[in-house]
Amino acid sequence: MAKWGEGDPRWIVEERPDATNVNNWHWTEKNACQWSKDKLNALLVGMILENDVARCEIVNIETCEGEAVANNRKGKLIFFYEWDLTLAWKGQLSGFDKCIEGTINIPNLSEENSVSEIEINISLKEISNEANIVKDFLYHHGRSKIRDQLEQYIKDLKEEFSKGMILPKKDIENSSKLKLSKESLNRIHNSENGAKEDNTKSKIDTTTVVMDVVFQCSGDDFYNVLTTPDLVSAFTHQSVKFQAVKGGKFQLFDGNITGEFIELCPGKKIVKNWRTKQWPDWLYSTVTVNINQQEDHTKVKVTLVGVPKSDEAVTRQNWERYYFTPIKRTFGYGILL
């Protein structure tokens, strides 16, 4: 057996600000969704694009769909982000008073694409000769500046948002004086805080589960299936308890599934905290259901952030078994219209 302070670094207790996650061995995950939306809004909204031909301004972000998380595994940071953005813009030709409006769609801002590969599509609200000139200006002179802002978002996500995720190691020069036994470290930690801290949370590795499903129904129909008690009872074949409002609690499958609604956008999006009875009382997954209605079907993307890695496979199986398949079977949403 190696002496204390030698051998496998997983068993070396080092000085930490919070006395947890020694050597950053445990997987830790940090949700970057709201931070990303705020950052993108700050970087893009109010942005001015101009030259001698035209002047344009990004007015607001009409839609911002997707997610972003940062993970720390064995001291290595891993980032996952995927965003579909629609920006509203207005502008005018130099020397003209007519206001021209349109949108900018960015469908593939993700870690799978380099900044140069990010699509930036320009569209007009009303077509005219002047509008086409402004659109051409945005296409040739505005896209590079927008990409610069998106590159800044990626940089800030990796440097600003991730600060503190990798905990500092002890000064090697003073290591011989500062290393403590597990028992001593616990006694000091308990005396400072008045009680023994439960470190269970740092010991559960979590992951993000993403599922894409197609339903033969409208976006409103699918949204109603997940938010109307009678319809939920129909496909679960059980009584349910919930109120589909922001902050409303829900309970399904005889209490095996519980949680709380965070955001409800009819026909478009549902965000909720969600957990199974088997998980620790403190552990919830943030579930985002993005509903994208197409011409003759609806695409649904379900993202669960914070699922225990040991439950990744069973979580996928159970969502298919208890949600997707019963919904298609009960309401006929798996049959071509």
N, C-alpha and C positions, 0 to 999 in steps of 0.2 A: 504494500500500500504506500502510495506517495505521501511524503510529508505535507503538512498543511502549507499551502502556498506554492506547491509544486505539482507537476503532472497536468492532467487534462484541465484546461482553463474553465470548463463548466463548473468545476468544483472549487474554484478559487474565489473566496469572498473578498471583494474589493470595496473600497470606500465609495459610497454613492450619496448623492444629495437626498435620495428617497429610499435608499437601502433595498432597492428592488431591481429585477432584471439584470443580474450579475453578468458582466461581459456582453450585454445586449443579446443573450442567447435566446430568450423567448421571443416569439413572433408578436409584434405589437402593430396595431392598425389604427390609423387616424383618419376620420371622415373629413374630406376636403370639399364637400359639395357646396355648402353655404359660403365658405371662404372663397371658393372659385367664382361663384356667381358675383360676389361683391367685388372681387379683383377684376374680373372681366368687365363689369360695369364701369369701374373706375378707369380702366385703361382705354375703353372704346367709346363710351358715351361722351359727347362733347368734342370728339376728335374732329379737327378741321383738316380738310384736304383741298388744296388750292394751287393754282398757277395762273398764268396769263389767260388761259382759256376759260376756266370755270372755278367756282368755289362751292364746296359741299361740306356738310356737317352731319355726323352720325347723331341722330336725335335720341334714340333709345334702343334697348334690346327688347324686341317683341317676344321672342321665345328663347329659352335657354334650357335645353333638355339634355340630360345625361348624368354622369356622376364622376367623382374623382376621389381616390383614396391614396394614402401614403403608407407603406409598410416598412417595418424594420425587421430584418431577419439576420441574426448573427452579425450585427453591426453593419449590414448592407441595406441601403434604402432602395426600395422598389416602388415605382409610381405607376398607378393606373388611372387614366383619365380618358373620357370619351364624351364629346360635346357636339351638339347640333344647334347652331346659333342662327337666329334671324334678326338682322339689324335694320332699323328704319332710318332712312337718310333723306335729306332735302338739300337742294342747291339751285344754282342758277348760272347761266352763261355770263361772262364778263360783259358789261354794258347792257344787259337785259334785266328787266324787273320780274319776269315770269318765274314763279317758284315751281321747281320740278321735284317730284318725290318718287321714292322707290324703296326697294329692300335689297339687302345684301345677305345671302345665305352662305353659311360656313358649315357644311354637313359632316366633316370628318376631322375635327380637331381631336386627335388622339395620340397616344404614345406610339402607335403603329406607323405613324406618318411623320416624316421630317417636315420642318416648317415650309420648305419649298414645295412639298407635295400637298399641302392643305388647299382644298378647293375653296375658291371665293367666287360666288356667282352673283352677278349684278342684274337686277330687274327693275322695270319702270312701272309706275302706277298708271301713267297715260303716255302713249307713244306719240311723238311729234319729232320734227327735224331737230329742234333745239334739245329735246330730251335725249335723242340718240347721240348727240355730240357730248352731252354731259355723261351719259353712260359710257361712251368710249373713253372719256377722260378718266373716269373711275377705274375702268378696266386696265388701262395702260399705266396710270400714274398713282392710283389709290391703293391697288391691291398690295403692292410692296410695303407701303406704310402700315397697312392693316396687319400684314404678316409680322412686321417688326413688333407690334403690340402683342400679338399672340405669342411670339417668341419670348417677350418679357414676362407674360403670364407663366409660361413653362419654367422659366428661370426662377421666378419668385416662388412657384410651387415647390421647386426642388431645394431652394435655399432659405426663403423666408418662412414658408409654412412648416417645413420639416425641422425647424430649430427645436432642439430639446428631445427629439425622438431617439437620437443616439446619445446615451448617457455618458458623461465623461469618466474616463478611467483614472485611477489614483496616480499621482505623481510617482513615477518609478523610482526617483531618487530617494523618496521618503517611504517607500513601500514597506521596508522592514520594520518601521516604527508604527505604521498605521494599520497593518493587517490585524484583524480581530477574529476570534473564534465565532462561530454561529451563535453560540449561547450568549457571548458578551454583546454582540451586535444587537441581538433581540432584547436584552435587558436594557441597553441604552435607549433603543427605539421605544420601548414600552414606557420607560420613565419620563421621556420627553413628551409623549402623547397621552399618557395616562391609561392606556389600554393597548393590548396587543392588536396590531393591525392585521386584518385578513388579507394575505397576499395571493389569494386564490385567483383574482382577476388577471394577474400578470402571468399566470401559468397556463392559461387557455389560449391555444393558437386559434386564430380566426381567419376567415377567408371571405371572399366575395363570390356569390353565386349569381350568374346571369342566365336567364332563360328567355328565348324568343318563341312565341306561339302565334299561330294564325287562327282566327275565328271567322266564320261566315255570318257576320252580323254587323250592325252599325257600332260606332264607338260609344254612342249613348246607351245602346242595349247592353254592351259588355260592362260599362260603368255601373249601370243599374243592378246588374246581377251581383256585383260585389258590395253594393251599398244599400240594398233594399232587403230588410229582414225576411220578408216572405219568400223572396227569390233565393236568398242564401239558404233558408230552411229547405227549399225545394231541391237544391242540388246536393246538400249535405245530408238530407233525410233525417234531420234532427232539429230540435228547437234551438234558437240562437239568442244571444243577448248582446245587443250593441246599438249604439246611436251614431249614425253616420254624420257627425259634425266634428269640427276641429276640437280636439281634446276629448272626444267621446271614446269611451272604453268599449271593447268587444270581447266576446267569449264564444268559442266555437268548439264543436266536437267534444261535448261533455267536459269542457274546461281544459282540454288538452292544448288548445291554442288560445292565447289571450294577447291583448295589446291595446294600443291607443292610436286613434287617427291624428295625424300631424297636419296633413294638407289634403284638401279635396277640390279638384277642378273638374266639374261635371263633363263627362265625355272625353276627357283629356288625360287626367293624371290622378293617382292616389298615392299618398305617402303615409306610412304608418310604422309604429314600433310594433314588433311581432316576436313572439317567443313560443316555444313548446314547453310543456309541463316538465319535461325531462332536463331542461337546462337549469343552471343555477338561478336563484331568484333575481339576481341583479343583471343577468345577461339578456339583452334584447337585440334583435336584428332590425336595422332600418330597411324597410321594404318600400321600393319605389316601383309603381306600376304605371308605365307610360303607354298610353292608348293612342294609336295612330291609324285613323280610319282612311282606307283606300277607296277606290271606286266601287269595288264589289266585295270587299272583305276588310277586316281590321287586324292590323299587326299589333301585338302586345309584347312589350318587353318588361320582364320582371327582374329587378335587381335586389338582391338581399346582401346587405353589407353587415359584417360582424357575425357570420355563421361559424360555429366551431368547426375546425378542419376535419375533425373526426366524424362530423355529421353532414359533410358536404354531399356525399352520394345519396344518403337517405333523404336529405332535404329535397334534392331534385326529384327523387322517385315519389315522395309523398305529395309534392305540389302537382305532379302529373297525375297521381292516383286519386287525390282527394279534391283537387281544384279543376285542372284543365279538362281531364276526361269526363268527369261528372257534368261539368257545365255544357260540354258539347253534346253529351248523351241526353241530358235533361231537356235542353232547349233547342236541340237540333242545330247548334252552331258549328258542328263539324261537317255538315252536309252542304254541298254546293247549292247555292241559291239558283 
